[in-house]
């Protein structure tokens, strides 16, 4: 199915490195689905505040959660959420031409505080299973007290900026190519390690399959 492109707005228009920009909504979804930690930027009491937090995507909304005491999760205020994956260093012949291969998304909008109990529970499930698929069904669900202590925000994905950089350095056809220096990329990958059991667990407690099968697989 072909997705409609991301709209260009004053906030999302690519003014620099336009060739790295993308209006493909599939690129946005892929970047968000590859990770689970974002940075939430919001102005609180006149000062900018940037908070790392986990998220979960559902269709064209992003869910973020935290404590009800968190000043960054008050809702009904403009926010900016960023997600970035670093895929490697770009090492050119000149330090001026060095760079980073990356995938990034920046989402703008007004965060909506989720108050409907069913949506709140569904959003928290989406957030949990986004980070660890299958964990919501395996672990104990939240109690009423825990739900009351948790704030869930929903942010539309309709106003988003996507940028992607890949490939080798750009100075292979310039005068620095005659210097005889090595140039290329240094890839960076993250891989899930072996699950480490809580020391308080009985020895016979097995690792759930949905967790065990992630060992050795690539993150992002």
N, C-alpha and C positions, 0 to 999 in steps of 0.2 A: 504494500500500500504506500502510495506517495504522500508524504506529509507536506502541509503547506509551509512555506518558508517563514523564517522569523522576520517580523517587521523591523524596519529601521526607524529609530527614533533619535531625538537629540542625545539621549543617554547611551544608546547602543551603536550609533554610527561609528564605523572604524575610520579614524582620522590619521592614524599612523600604522605603518606596516599593513596596509589594506589587503595585500596579497595573502596574509596569514588569517584574515577574517573569514568567517563562514556564516551564511544565513540558513544553513541546512539544519532543520530541527532534529534530524537524526543524529547529527554531530553533537548537538546539545544533550540529547538523551544518552548517548554513548558515554560522554564525559561524566555526567551525573551518575549513571549506573555503574561506572567503573570504580567509584569511590564511596565513602560514607562519612567523611569529615569535611565540613565547610567552615568558612569564616563569615560570621554575621556582623555586618557593620551597621551601626545605628547611632544616632545622636541622642545622648542622655543628659539632661540638664545642661544643654548647651555645649557639651563636649563629645567628640567622636569616641566611640567604643567599638572595638573589634573583638569578637568572642568566637573561639573555635568551638564547634558543637557538631554532633552527629545529625544526619538528615536521612530522609527516605523520599524517593520520588514515586508519585502515583499519577500516571497519565500526564496532565499538564499542571500539576501542583507539586510543590516541595513542602514536606513537613519537617519542622524543627521543634525540638522540645528542650525543656529545662525546668528548673525550680520555679515555683510561683513567686519566689522572692527575687528572682533575677530581674534587674532593671532593664536588661536588653530585650526581654520578652514581653513587654507590656502590650504589644499589638497596636493596630490603628495608627501606625507611624511609618514613614518611608524607611526602607531598609535596602541594603545592598549585600548580596550573598555571593561569595566567590568560591570556586572549586578549581584546584590546579593539580595537574599530574606532571611531574618532571620525568622525561624519557631519556635524557642524556645531556652531556655537555657538547657544545660545538666548538672545537678547538681549531682556530684558523692560524694563518701564518702571521697575522698581526693581532695584537691583543684587542685592538679597536674592533675587529671583526668577530671576536668571540661571541658566543651566544648560548642559548639553551633550546633544546628540543622539548616541546611541552604541548599540553592540551589544557585549555582553560575556559571557564564559563563564568560570566558575571551576570547576575540576575537582579533586576531592579523592580521595586514595587512596594505596595503597602501591605505589610503582614497582617493577616486576619487571625485573631485569637479564636480557636475552635472551642465552642461551648456545648455543641450538641453531643450528648454522651456516646451515641453510636458512632458518630464520625470521629470523636476523640479516641475511642478504643480502636477503631479501624486504622486511624492514622498512626497510633503507637505501634500497632502490629506491623504496618507497612515499614515504619522506621526500624523496628527490630529485625524484621526479615530482610530488609535491604542490606544491613551489615552482616547478618548471619542467617541465611535462608534456612528455615526450619526451626529456628530457636524459639519462636513464639509458641509453637505447638508443643515443644519439649519442656520448656520451663514453666514455672507457676506464673499465672497471669497476675496483673496488678490488682490490689485490693481497692476498696472505695477510698480508704485513707490515702493510699499511694496516688490514686488518680487525682484526688483533691489537691495533692501537693505538687502536681505536675502541670505545667503550662505547655500547650501544643499550639504552634503557629502554622498557618498554611500560607504559602506564597505562590502566586500565579507565575507560570513560566512564560507568559506572553511577552515580556519585555526583557530580552536576554542578549548578551553579546558573547560570541564564541570566537576564539582564536586558537590556531594550531600551527606549530612550526615543526617541520621534520626535514631530514636530509642532511647533506654535508655542508661545509662552509661555503660562503658565496664568493670567496676571493681566488678561486682556482684559475680564473681567466684574467686576473689583474697583474700588475707589476710585481706584487709580492710573491707570485708563483715562481719567480726566478731565484728566490732566496735559498732554495734547496731545503727548506724546513718541512718537517712532518706536519700534516694537517689532517683532520678527520673528526670523528665523533667518538665519544666515550659513553656507551649506552648505560643506562641505569634501570635495573629491574628490582622489584620487591617480590619476595616469595613467602608464602605462609609456611611457618615452621611446624615442628611436631607439637601437638597439644601437650601442655604441662598441667598435670592434675593438681588440684588444691591439696596441700599436704594433709588436710583434715579428712579427705575422702577415704572410705574403706578401700583396701587394695583391689577388691573384686569389682569395683564400680567401672563398667566399660565406658569408653569414649563413644558418644553417640555418632552414628554414621554420618550425619549431616555436618559434623565438625571434623571427623577423622578424614573424610575424603578431600578436604581442602588442603591438607598437608602437601607441600611441594607445588601447589598451583600458584599462578602468578596473581599478584594483587595489582589492580589498576592496569 
